[in-house]
């Protein structure tokens, strides 16, 4: 069996779309940094935020109302990768697509909010609505539900090499003849201590002998 990257998606502070973002990089464009209103200790930090326009193609979904930023970025990038591959998800093929989500630090924004309230005012202030967003597999769960993926879903947690591990895992998963594609998502959403760079890249891996040539 021969495998190929069938489609790609990208959501970054420079916008979305692999070709569009790459053109901006080639022309030397840079994302604009915003000074964060919240201070950490006696220091202030800047953030490179993803513009709302980068989520423009993402249809409204109940999960998006409470999902963390990294989950919304992942949904937009994942949809873009599937569209780039010419894949239309539906009830007939949702179980023939697997999902591997590579992540290094989870939804840190909601995690910070959840534990900050506990530290400042006690355990009684813990908000149940925020807790599900603190676990590492929350983005993968949201992404699968939003895109309609009902096949196997995995979350890999690791360092900067976790994306490569996710591609390797996708390669192993694609040996299952019941699968047509595997959507690989790599995302990060970091706090100001590392300048709040948020980006998600995806790739839809498919068989070169099937629908993708």
KEKE-3310 file (N, C-alpha, C; in steps of 0.2 Angstrom, whole numbers, plus 5000, padded with zeros to 4 digits):
npx = (5004:5003:5005:5000:5001:4986:4979:4980:4980:4980:4981:4985:4993:4995:4984:4974:4975:4987:4994:4991:4996:5009:5013:5013:5023:5034:5035:5040:5031:5025:5016:5006:5010:5002:5000:4997:4984:4983:4994:5009:5015:5027:5028:5025:5018:5018:5007:5004:4990:4977:4968:4950:4945:4952:4944:4933:4927:4921:4907:4893:4893:4886:4896:4906:4903:4908:4921:4939:4951:4961:4954:4945:4953:4959:4948:4945:4957:4957:4945:4949:4960:4953:4945:4954:4959:4948:4938:4922:4913:4902:4888:4890:4904:4911:4915:4926:4937:4951:4957:4971:4978:4990:4998:5006:5004:4990:4974:4978:4973:4959:4963:4971:4962:4953:4960:4966:4955:4952:4964:4964:4951:4947:4942:4928:4925:4927:4924:4913:4910:4921:4931:4931:4938:4951:4958:4969:4964:4953:4953:4954:4942:4932:4935:4933:4919:4914:4918:4912:4919:4919:4927:4942:4950:4964:4975:4990:5003:5017:5034:5042:5043:5032:5023:5029:5028:5015:5012:5019:5011:4999:5002:5004:4991:4984:4986:4975:4963:4950:4950:4950:4956:4967:4966:4978:4982:4991:4994:4996:4993:4998:5002:5006:5019:5027:5025:5012:5009:4999:4995:4989:4992:4987:4986:4979:4980:4980:4977:4987:4982:4968:4955:4963:4975)
npy = (4994:5011:5027:5044:5062:5069:5081:5097:5109:5125:5135:5150:5164:5173:5170:5159:5144:5135:5139:5153:5158:5154:5162:5175:5173:5171:5184:5191:5195:5198:5192:5203:5209:5209:5218:5211:5213:5208:5206:5196:5193:5205:5208:5211:5204:5200:5195:5184:5184:5173:5178:5181:5180:5169:5158:5158:5149:5139:5131:5135:5127:5117:5113:5122:5133:5132:5127:5127:5139:5132:5121:5126:5131:5120:5113:5121:5121:5107:5105:5112:5104:5092:5097:5101:5089:5084:5078:5074:5074:5062:5053:5041:5039:5043:5034:5029:5036:5040:5049:5058:5067:5078:5085:5097:5105:5106:5114:5128:5140:5139:5130:5137:5147:5139:5133:5145:5151:5142:5142:5155:5158:5146:5128:5127:5136:5130:5128:5117:5118:5122:5112:5100:5105:5106:5094:5084:5077:5084:5093:5084:5077:5087:5090:5078:5077:5089:5088:5076:5064:5047:5037:5029:5038:5047:5054:5061:5066:5076:5082:5094:5085:5078:5079:5072:5059:5058:5057:5045:5036:5038:5032:5019:5016:5017:5005:4997:4991:4995:5009:5024:5037:5046:5059:5070:5080:5094:5104:5120:5130:5143:5151:5168:5168:5162:5170:5168:5161:5154:5140:5129:5115:5103:5087:5077:5060:5048:5034:5031:5024:5024:5035:5046:5052)
npz = (5000:4996:5003:5004:5007:5007:5008:5016:5029:5038:5052:5058:5066:5055:5048:5038:5028:5018:5006:5006:5018:5016:5005:5011:5020:5012:5007:5017:5027:5044:5058:5069:5085:5100:5115:5130:5141:5154:5167:5172:5187:5189:5176:5159:5143:5126:5113:5099:5090:5083:5069:5069:5056:5051:5055:5047:5038:5045:5051:5061:5077:5091:5100:5098:5106:5119:5117:5119:5113:5105:5101:5092:5082:5078:5072:5062:5054:5052:5044:5033:5028:5025:5015:5006:5002:4995:5002:5008:5022:5029:5035:5029:5028:5039:5048:5042:5043:5053:5067:5073:5085:5089:5103:5114:5125:5128:5131:5137:5141:5146:5156:5164:5169:5176:5187:5192:5198:5209:5216:5220:5227:5233:5233:5231:5221:5209:5192:5184:5171:5165:5168:5159:5148:5152:5151:5141:5130:5126:5114:5103:5105:5103:5090:5082:5084:5079:5065:5062:5062:5065:5067:5074:5087:5093:5105:5106:5117:5119:5116:5105:5095:5093:5083:5072:5077:5077:5063:5060:5068:5061:5049:5053:5057:5045:5039:5041:5032:5032:5034:5025:5026:5037:5048:5053:5066:5072:5086:5095:5110:5118:5133:5138:5143:5133:5123:5117:5105:5094:5084:5072:5062:5049:5041:5029:5027:5015:5005:4990:4980:4981:4982:4981:4971)
capx = (5000:5006:5002:5001:4997:4980:4977:4983:4977:4985:4978:4991:4992:4995:4978:4973:4977:4994:4996:4990:5001:5016:5015:5015:5030:5039:5036:5043:5026:5025:5010:5007:5010:4997:5002:4992:4981:4985:5001:5011:5020:5028:5030:5019:5020:5015:5004:5002:4984:4975:4962:4944:4944:4954:4939:4928:4924:4919:4900:4892:4892:4885:4902:4911:4902:4912:4927:4944:4954:4965:4949:4942:4958:4960:4942:4945:4962:4955:4941:4953:4964:4949:4942:4960:4959:4942:4934:4916:4912:4895:4886:4892:4911:4914:4919:4932:4942:4954:4960:4977:4979:4997:4998:5011:5002:4983:4970:4980:4969:4954:4966:4973:4956:4950:4964:4967:4949:4953:4969:4962:4945:4946:4939:4921:4924:4929:4918:4912:4910:4928:4935:4933:4943:4958:4961:4973:4961:4947:4952:4952:4935:4928:4936:4929:4912:4912:4919:4908:4923:4917:4933:4947:4952:4969:4978:4997:5006:5024:5038:5041:5043:5026:5020:5032:5026:5008:5012:5020:5005:4994:5005:5002:4984:4982:4987:4969:4960:4943:4951:4952:4960:4968:4967:4983:4982:4996:4992:4998:4990:5003:5001:5011:5026:5031:5022:5005:5009:4994:4995:4987:4993:4984:4987:4975:4984:4976:4980:4987:4978:4961:4952:4968:4981)
capy = (5000:5017:5032:5050:5067:5071:5088:5101:5115:5129:5141:5154:5172:5176:5168:5152:5142:5134:5143:5160:5160:5153:5168:5180:5172:5173:5191:5194:5198:5195:5194:5209:5207:5213:5218:5208:5217:5204:5205:5190:5196:5212:5208:5211:5200:5201:5189:5184:5180:5171:5182:5178:5178:5162:5153:5160:5143:5135:5132:5135:5120:5118:5112:5128:5138:5132:5124:5131:5141:5127:5116:5130:5132:5113:5112:5125:5118:5100:5105:5114:5099:5088:5100:5101:5082:5082:5073:5076:5069:5061:5047:5035:5038:5046:5029:5027:5041:5041:5056:5058:5074:5079:5091:5097:5108:5106:5120:5131:5146:5136:5127:5143:5150:5134:5132:5151:5152:5137:5145:5162:5158:5139:5123:5128:5140:5126:5128:5111:5119:5123:5107:5096:5108:5105:5087:5084:5074:5088:5096:5079:5075:5092:5090:5073:5078:5094:5086:5070:5058:5042:5032:5029:5045:5047:5060:5060:5071:5075:5088:5097:5080:5074:5079:5067:5053:5057:5055:5038:5033:5038:5027:5012:5015:5016:4998:4994:4992:4999:5016:5028:5043:5048:5066:5071:5087:5096:5111:5122:5136:5144:5157:5174:5166:5160:5175:5166:5159:5149:5138:5122:5112:5097:5084:5071:5055:5043:5029:5034:5019:5025:5041:5051:5050)
capz = (5000:4995:5006:5002:5010:5002:5009:5021:5032:5042:5055:5061:5067:5049:5044:5037:5021:5017:5001:5007:5023:5014:5001:5016:5023:5006:5006:5023:5032:5050:5062:5073:5092:5104:5122:5134:5147:5160:5169:5176:5191:5187:5169:5154:5138:5120:5110:5092:5090:5077:5068:5068:5049:5050:5056:5043:5034:5050:5052:5069:5080:5098:5104:5098:5111:5125:5116:5119:5106:5101:5098:5086:5077:5075:5068:5055:5050:5050:5039:5027:5026:5022:5009:5001:5000:4991:5006:5011:5027:5030:5039:5026:5028:5045:5052:5038:5044:5059:5069:5077:5087:5092:5107:5119:5131:5129:5131:5143:5143:5151:5162:5169:5172:5181:5193:5195:5203:5214:5220:5223:5231:5236:5229:5230:5216:5203:5188:5181:5163:5162:5169:5153:5143:5155:5149:5135:5124:5124:5107:5099:5106:5100:5083:5080:5085:5074:5058:5060:5062:5070:5067:5079:5088:5097:5107:5108:5121:5119:5115:5099:5090:5094:5076:5068:5080:5075:5057:5060:5070:5056:5044:5056:5057:5038:5037:5042:5026:5033:5034:5019:5027:5043:5049:5058:5068:5077:5088:5102:5112:5124:5137:5137:5144:5127:5118:5115:5098:5093:5077:5071:5056:5048:5035:5028:5024:5011:5000:4983:4976:4982:4979:4981:4966)
cpx = (5004:5002:5004:4998:4992:4978:4980:4979:4981:4981:4983:4989:4992:4989:4978:4975:4984:4997:4996:4995:5008:5018:5017:5022:5036:5040:5038:5037:5026:5018:5012:5006:5006:5000:4996:4990:4983:4992:5003:5017:5021:5030:5024:5022:5016:5012:5003:4995:4981:4968:4956:4942:4947:4949:4933:4924:4921:4912:4899:4890:4891:4892:4907:4909:4906:4919:4933:4947:4957:4960:4946:4947:4959:4954:4942:4951:4960:4950:4944:4957:4959:4946:4948:4961:4953:4938:4928:4914:4904:4894:4889:4900:4914:4918:4925:4938:4945:4957:4966:4979:4986:4997:5003:5009:4994:4980:4972:4976:4963:4957:4968:4967:4953:4954:4966:4961:4950:4958:4967:4956:4943:4942:4932:4920:4926:4923:4918:4912:4917:4933:4936:4938:4950:4962:4964:4969:4954:4947:4951:4945:4930:4929:4932:4922:4910:4913:4915:4913:4921:4922:4937:4950:4958:4972:4985:5000:5013:5027:5037:5041:5037:5022:5022:5029:5018:5007:5014:5015:5000:4996:5003:4995:4981:4983:4980:4965:4953:4944:4953:4957:4962:4970:4972:4983:4987:4994:4995:4995:4994:5001:5007:5018:5030:5027:5016:5005:5004:4994:4993:4988:4990:4986:4982:4979:4979:4980:4981:4984:4971:4959:4957:4973:4987)
cpy = (5006:5023:5039:5055:5070:5078:5091:5107:5118:5134:5144:5161:5176:5174:5161:5150:5141:5139:5151:5162:5159:5159:5174:5179:5173:5180:5195:5197:5194:5197:5200:5206:5212:5213:5216:5212:5214:5204:5199:5192:5203:5213:5208:5207:5202:5195:5190:5180:5178:5175:5178:5176:5171:5156:5154:5154:5138:5136:5132:5128:5121:5118:5118:5133:5138:5129:5130:5134:5136:5122:5120:5130:5125:5111:5115:5122:5111:5100:5107:5109:5094:5090:5100:5094:5080:5078:5077:5071:5068:5055:5040:5033:5040:5040:5026:5032:5041:5048:5055:5065:5074:5085:5091:5100:5109:5113:5124:5137:5144:5133:5132:5146:5145:5134:5139:5152:5148:5140:5151:5162:5151:5134:5124:5132:5136:5126:5121:5112:5119:5117:5102:5099:5108:5099:5088:5082:5078:5090:5090:5077:5080:5091:5084:5074:5084:5092:5080:5064:5053:5036:5032:5036:5044:5054:5058:5066:5070:5082:5090:5091:5076:5074:5073:5060:5052:5055:5047:5034:5032:5033:5020:5011:5014:5009:4994:4996:4995:5006:5019:5033:5043:5055:5067:5079:5089:5103:5113:5129:5138:5151:5162:5172:5164:5164:5173:5165:5153:5147:5131:5120:5105:5094:5078:5066:5050:5039:5032:5030:5020:5031:5047:5049:5054)
cpz = (5000:4998:5003:5006:5005:5002:5015:5023:5037:5045:5059:5062:5061:5045:5043:5029:5020:5012:5003:5013:5020:5009:5006:5019:5018:5005:5012:5028:5038:5054:5067:5080:5095:5111:5126:5140:5153:5161:5173:5180:5190:5180:5164:5147:5132:5117:5103:5091:5083:5075:5067:5061:5047:5051:5052:5040:5039:5052:5059:5071:5088:5102:5104:5103:5117:5124:5117:5112:5102:5098:5092:5081:5074:5071:5061:5051:5048:5044:5032:5024:5022:5015:5003:4998:4996:4995:5009:5016:5028:5034:5036:5026:5034:5049:5048:5038:5051:5061:5074:5079:5091:5096:5112:5125:5132:5129:5137:5145:5148:5157:5167:5172:5177:5187:5196:5200:5209:5219:5224:5228:5234:5231:5227:5224:5209:5199:5183:5173:5160:5163:5163:5148:5146:5153:5142:5129:5122:5117:5102:5099:5102:5092:5079:5079:5079:5067:5057:5059:5067:5070:5073:5080:5094:5099:5109:5111:5121:5118:5108:5093:5089:5087:5072:5071:5078:5068:5056:5063:5065:5050:5046:5055:5050:5035:5038:5036:5026:5033:5027:5020:5035:5044:5054:5060:5073:5079:5094:5103:5118:5127:5135:5138:5138:5121:5115:5108:5098:5085:5077:5063:5055:5042:5035:5024:5021:5007:4993:4978:4976:4978:4978:4976:4968)
residu = (UNK:UNK:UNK:UNK:UNK:UNK:UNK:UNK:UNK:UNK:UNK:UNK:UNK:UNK:UNK:UNK:UNK:UNK:UNK:UNK:UNK:UNK:UNK:UNK:UNK:UNK:UNK:UNK:UNK:UNK:UNK:UNK:UNK:UNK:UNK:UNK:UNK:UNK:UNK:UNK:UNK:UNK:UNK:UNK:UNK:UNK:UNK:UNK:UNK:UNK:UNK:UNK:UNK:UNK:UNK:UNK:UNK:UNK:UNK:UNK:UNK:UNK:UNK:UNK:UNK:UNK:UNK:UNK:UNK:UNK:UNK:UNK:UNK:UNK:UNK:UNK:UNK:UNK:UNK:UNK:UNK:UNK:UNK:UNK:UNK:UNK:UNK:UNK:UNK:UNK:UNK:UNK:UNK:UNK:UNK:UNK:UNK:UNK:UNK:UNK:UNK:UNK:UNK:UNK:UNK:UNK:UNK:UNK:UNK:UNK:UNK:UNK:UNK:UNK:UNK:UNK:UNK:UNK:UNK:UNK:UNK:UNK:UNK:UNK:UNK:UNK:UNK:UNK:UNK:UNK:UNK:UNK:UNK:UNK:UNK:UNK:UNK:UNK:UNK:UNK:UNK:UNK:UNK:UNK:UNK:UNK:UNK:UNK:UNK:UNK:UNK:UNK:UNK:UNK:UNK:UNK:UNK:UNK:UNK:UNK:UNK:UNK:UNK:UNK:UNK:UNK:UNK:UNK:UNK:UNK:UNK:UNK:UNK:UNK:UNK:UNK:UNK:UNK:UNK:UNK:UNK:UNK:UNK:UNK:UNK:UNK:UNK:UNK:UNK:UNK:UNK:UNK:UNK:UNK:UNK:UNK:UNK:UNK:UNK:UNK:UNK:UNK:UNK:UNK:UNK:UNK:UNK:UNK:UNK:UNK:UNK:UNK:UNK)
# end
